[in-house]
Amino acid sequence: MAIPNRIPLTVPATAAKEFPHIWIRSIKVAAPSQDRGGFEIKTVPYNAVAGEIADVHPTTLSSSELWRAVAEVPEVAQAMGAIFAAVPALEAWLLTQED
């Protein structure tokens, strides 16, 4: 049953927008051991030329098989290696940010 709105809302029409890219809204990696781990990646449509991120519900990619993905998907192995390699530099940078 609809409830009457005493102040109706009118939303003006907008031009169609194209989002040919993907923006990563969040990444979570859990690696409690060398044989257990998982990940969750949330993505939304993105237009790199316009610099616009679509305001929509994100798509979620997830698995509880992190290390299997690392072993079977070369790009995932490369990404994990890059994360491991970045940690010391990130720690050093964070130290420079402390007051």
C-alpha positions as CSV (number, residue, x, y, z in Angstrom):
1,M,0.0,0.0,0.0
2,A,1.4,3.4,-1.0
3,I,1.6,6.2,1.5
4,P,0.9,9.6,0.0
5,N,3.8,12.1,0.1
6,R,2.6,15.5,1.1
7,I,5.7,17.0,-0.6
8,P,6.2,14.9,-3.8
9,L,9.8,14.5,-5.1
10,T,10.5,15.2,-8.8
11,V,13.8,14.0,-10.1
12,P,14.9,15.7,-13.3
13,A,15.9,13.5,-16.2
14,T,19.6,13.0,-16.8
15,A,21.7,12.1,-19.8
16,A,22.7,8.4,-20.2
17,K,26.2,7.7,-18.9
18,E,28.6,5.0,-19.9
19,F,30.9,3.2,-17.4
20,P,33.3,1.1,-19.5
21,H,35.7,0.4,-16.6
22,I,35.7,-1.1,-13.1
23,W,36.6,0.7,-9.9
24,I,37.7,-1.4,-6.9
25,R,35.7,-0.1,-3.9
26,S,37.3,-2.4,-1.4
27,I,39.7,-5.3,-1.1
28,K,39.9,-7.6,2.0
29,V,42.5,-10.3,2.2
30,A,42.6,-12.7,5.1
31,A,45.7,-15.0,5.3
32,P,45.7,-16.6,8.8
33,S,48.2,-19.2,7.7
34,Q,50.1,-20.5,4.7
35,D,47.4,-22.9,3.8
36,R,44.2,-21.0,4.8
37,G,43.0,-17.7,3.5
38,G,40.3,-15.8,1.6
39,F,39.5,-12.6,-0.2
40,E,36.7,-10.3,-1.0
41,I,36.8,-7.6,-3.7
42,K,34.0,-5.2,-4.2
43,T,33.8,-3.4,-7.6
44,V,31.6,-0.8,-9.2
45,P,31.3,0.6,-12.7
46,Y,33.7,3.4,-13.5
47,N,34.5,5.9,-16.3
48,A,38.2,6.7,-16.2
49,V,37.9,9.5,-18.8
50,A,35.2,11.3,-16.8
51,G,36.7,10.2,-13.5
52,E,33.2,9.1,-12.4
53,I,32.3,6.2,-10.2
54,A,28.8,4.8,-10.6
55,D,26.6,5.1,-7.4
56,V,25.3,1.5,-7.5
57,H,25.4,-1.6,-5.3
58,P,28.9,-3.2,-5.8
59,T,29.6,-6.5,-7.3
60,T,31.4,-8.8,-4.9
61,L,34.1,-11.4,-5.9
62,S,35.0,-13.6,-3.0
63,S,36.6,-17.0,-2.2
64,S,37.8,-18.8,0.8
65,E,40.5,-20.3,-1.4
66,L,43.1,-17.5,-1.4
67,W,46.2,-19.8,-1.7
68,R,44.6,-21.9,-4.4
69,A,44.0,-18.7,-6.4
70,V,47.6,-17.7,-5.9
71,A,48.8,-21.1,-7.1
72,E,46.5,-21.3,-10.2
73,V,46.1,-17.6,-11.4
74,P,49.4,-16.0,-12.3
75,E,48.0,-12.5,-12.0
76,V,46.9,-13.2,-8.4
77,A,50.3,-14.6,-7.5
78,Q,51.9,-11.5,-9.0
79,A,49.5,-9.3,-7.0
80,M,50.2,-11.1,-3.7
81,G,53.9,-10.8,-4.4
82,A,53.5,-7.1,-5.0
83,I,51.7,-6.7,-1.7
84,F,54.4,-8.6,0.2
85,A,57.1,-6.5,-1.5
86,A,55.2,-3.2,-0.7
87,V,54.8,-3.8,3.1
88,P,58.3,-2.6,4.1
89,A,58.1,0.5,2.0
90,L,54.6,1.2,3.2
91,E,55.7,0.8,6.9
92,A,58.6,3.3,6.2
93,W,56.2,5.8,4.6
94,L,53.8,5.5,7.5
95,L,56.6,6.3,9.9
96,T,57.2,9.6,8.1
97,Q,53.5,10.5,8.5
98,E,53.5,10.3,12.3
99,D,53.6,13.6,14.2
